[in-house]
Amino acid sequence: MKDFTFSVPQEIIFGSGSLNRLPELLKKQNAARVLLVSGPHLEKMGVVGHIRDSITEAGLACEAFTDVEANPSIETVEKAAAAYRTFGADAIVAMGGGSPMDVAKAAGVLVTYGGNIADYEGMGKVPGPIVPLIAIPTTAGTGSEVTAFSVITNRARNYKLSVGSYDLIPRCAILDPELLVTTPAGVAAACGMDALVHALEAYVSRAASPFSDAMAEKALELIGRSLRAFVANRTNLEAASDMLAGSLFAGIAFSWARLGNVHAMAHPLGGFFNVPHGVANAILLPTVVEYNAIADHDGKYEGIYRRIAAAPKAEFLPDMLADELRRLAVSIGIPKTLAEVGVDAERIPAMAADAMKSGNIHFNPRMSTQADIEQLYRKAMGK
């Protein structure tokens, strides 16, 4: 067994109604003035107002920043940091999907250490802890509430930069399945596939360890048994709980084992064409799984297949996994090809060059060149 290292430096609260504990957790962090970072959809639904009221009723001051868009930009991070400073905040609550959490983490870096978020691109460039951050996911997919990464888009370059540091992991996370019941079916499908990719890529990563494998295996089990049911009926609290916990475990797994070609290739799709991250991952996944099949020397492909297949067959061959993943994606309404989501093949060389800059390429089970990545994009185009 190879050497490995891990830590779980958070307080994680899971369960229906656990959102009610937010004021208690803020007081444990000695917070007095809280910036609530979220998005316009949750504001329109009244969720932001409800959370803000619960904070102020507990005797704390709260200001909301809800200008977070999908694939959030450097400019949005700077606006959030300015809102934090103007309000005189001393803590952040991030509520929503991965975008608000990415913005909250990045803004936390800027208000603590200054500069531009691009100064911190890469792994381990954040000098130390950031301001107290509590994360509340309202989707089951990104796992950002437990991850060490923030992904921010540089619009000028059509490029997604990643900031990685274990100091970005929120100090607390509240996972309340009741927050998932209003998720639209398309969002549930895309986010669920994102969580599945997190677990799968961490599981087959060259940096995988017994710890990350345990997290990934449980995530695959939970997601495999409940993704279809959750997309079909988001008020199914049992399925919602499975998906939320599965996303959590997958996030922990990839924070320590990293990811692979799927994520390296998905980020440029968001940067160039604004393809939703979960959709990009789901379309790329079968193609990359086929490509990586010759590196499956330890039976992990079969382990994945048996956890996610709707009706697993007794005998298994590695190519069966990609076919099952395609069937799964189609069954929950994910587009089949990159062409269907508006990707232009002329941008493939530029996207491949950006994908090769991702640290995730180095952890993919099969070594890859830029030419390999270009070919994978072309295959996923479906033409």
HELIX and SHEET records of a PDB file:
HELIX    1   1 SER A   18  ARG A   21  5                                   4    
HELIX    2   2 LEU A   22  LYS A   28  1                                   7    
HELIX    3   3 PRO A   40  LYS A   44  1                                   5    
HELIX    4   4 VAL A   47  GLU A   57  1                                  11    
HELIX    5   5 ILE A   74  PHE A   87  1                                  14    
HELIX    6   6 GLY A   98  TYR A  113  1                                  16    
HELIX    7   7 ILE A  117  TYR A  120  5                                   4    
HELIX    8   8 SER A  144  VAL A  146  5                                   3    
HELIX    9   9 ARG A  155  ARG A  157  5                                   3    
HELIX   10  10 TYR A  166  LEU A  168  5                                   3    
HELIX   11  11 PRO A  177  LEU A  180  5                                   4    
HELIX   12  12 ALA A  185  VAL A  204  1                                  20    
HELIX   13  13 PRO A  210  ALA A  232  1                                  23    
HELIX   14  14 LEU A  237  ALA A  257  1                                  21    
HELIX   15  15 ASN A  261  PHE A  273  1                                  13    
HELIX   16  16 HIS A  277  ASN A  292  1                                  16    
HELIX   17  17 ALA A  293  ALA A  295  5                                   3    
HELIX   18  18 LYS A  300  ILE A  308  1                                   9    
HELIX   19  19 ASP A  319  SER A  331  1                                  13    
HELIX   20  20 ALA A  339  VAL A  341  5                                   3    
HELIX   21  21 ALA A  345  ARG A  347  5                                   3    
HELIX   22  22 ILE A  348  ALA A  355  1                                   8    
HELIX   23  23 GLY A  359  PHE A  363  5                                   5    
HELIX   24  24 GLN A  370  MET A  381  1                                  12    
SHEET    1   A 6 GLU A  11  PHE A  14  0                                        
SHEET    2   A 6 CYS A 172  LEU A 175  1                                        
SHEET    3   A 6 LEU A 133  PRO A 137  1                                        
SHEET    4   A 6 ALA A  91  GLY A  96  1                                        
SHEET    5   A 6 ARG A  33  VAL A  37  1                                        
SHEET    6   A 6 ALA A  61  PHE A  65  1                                        
SHEET    1   B 3 GLY A 122  MET A 123  0                                        
SHEET    2   B 3 TYR A 159  GLY A 164  1                                        
SHEET    3   B 3 PHE A 149  ASN A 154 -1                                        
END                                                                             
